Amino acid sequence: MCLKPQMPRVMPVEMQYLGATLLAPDNPYRLVGEQLYERYQEADFADLYPDEGQPALSPVDLAFVGVAVNIRQVARWMAGIRPQ
């Protein structure tokens, strides 16, 4: 897998609106979206990938998927729900 860095992306306006409408101001998902999403760019991770090969998934997107999964697991743990 190789990384062909794309231009930094801004969060789509529709997604910003949904987040502001559906999520409380102190919601961790909202924090991630509003404050962290645009801070990280694929070019920051380019040195971790070889120059040749099939295109890789965006490391930024993969990192945020990992964050979302962990936020959910912590919320379940705090609610006393056993991990699956």
N, C-alpha and C positions, 0 to 999 in steps of 0.2 A: 504494500500500500504506500502511496505517496500523497503528499498534501500539496495541492495547488491553491494557495491562499486566495480567498475571495475578498472583495472590498468589505470593510466593516458594515454591518447591517444595523439599521435603526429598527427598533421595535415597531411593528405596524400600528397605525393609529387605531384600528379596530381592536387590536389586542390590548392596547393601552386603555381604551374606553371600557372594555370588559373587565379588566383588572381593577380599574378605579370604581366601577359600578358594583361588582360582585364580591370583592375582597375588602376586608376591613383594613384601615390604614396600618395596623400593626401586624398584619398577616405576613408570615415569612415568605410565602410565594410572591407577594406583592413587593417585598423588599428586594428579592432576587431580581425580579423583572425591572423594577424602576431604577435600582442603583447599581446592579452588577452586570446586566445583560450587555450594555454597550461598552463596558470597560475592557472586556477581553476580545481580542481579535485573533483570527486564525494565524496570522503572520507570527504571533508570539510563540506558536508551537511548531513552526515550520522546521526548525533544527532537529526535532525529534523524529522526523520522517525521512525516508530515503528520497532521492531525486527521481527515481523511476519506479513505475509500477502502476497498478490500478488506483484511481482516485479513492482517497479515504473519506470516511464520514468526518464531518466537522468536529474537531476536538472541543470546540467551545460548546456546541450543542450536546455532545456526549457528557461533558462536565456538568452542564445544567440538568441533564437527565439524572445523573448521579446525585446531585444536590436535591432534586425533587423527591427521589426515592428515599433518601436519608431523612428528609424532613418528615415524610409520611411515616417512616418507621419510628422516629423519635416521638411523633404525636401518638402513635399507637402504643408505644411503650409507656408514655406518660399517662395514658388512659387505662393502663393495666391490661391491654389486649396482648395475648401471647403472639410472638412472631410466627408467621406461617412458613 
